[in-house]
């Protein structure tokens, strides 16, 4: 399993303001589903931050997202380890397969792969 990117998720009701503020640092909007917006660097596209009003299909807002090349393998590893699965593995309508797991610090991690 390979990690492709790690993105902090900031829960926010100030999405427009965040876009403007982080735009001053050179980040540009690369995705916006209404409830989540991702900004990235045009010179280093994996450098990203997401702002979320809340998660569309999960009971909690994750603190970070980790994109992997094999989300099913990641899910199996986490289940076998006994880690707390906060949101089950499922396909989402916006083209990702994902699950949420709680890390040892109590943070919720959205582990995903694109379909």
LINDA-V370926 format. One record per backbone hydrogen bond with DSSP energy under -1.0 kcal/mol. CO is the residue of the C=O (numbers start at 1). NH is the residue of the N-H. If there is no record, write none. Layout:
# LINDA-V370926
[[CO;NH] [CO;NH]]
This chain:
# LINDA-V370926
[[2;69] [5;67] [7;65] [8;50] [10;52] [14;18] [15;19] [16;20] [17;21] [18;22] [19;23] [22;27] [23;26] [28;40] [31;38] [35;53] [36;33] [37;51] [38;30] [38;31] [39;49] [40;28] [44;47] [46;48] [47;41] [49;39] [50;10] [51;37] [52;12] [63;9] [64;110] [65;7] [66;112] [67;4] [67;5] [70;74] [71;75] [72;76] [73;77] [74;78] [75;79] [76;80] [77;81] [78;83] [79;82] [84;102] [87;100] [90;98] [92;95] [95;115] [96;92] [97;113] [98;90] [99;111] [100;86] [100;87] [101;109] [103;106] [107;103] [108;63] [108;64] [109;101] [110;66] [111;99] [112;68] [113;97]]
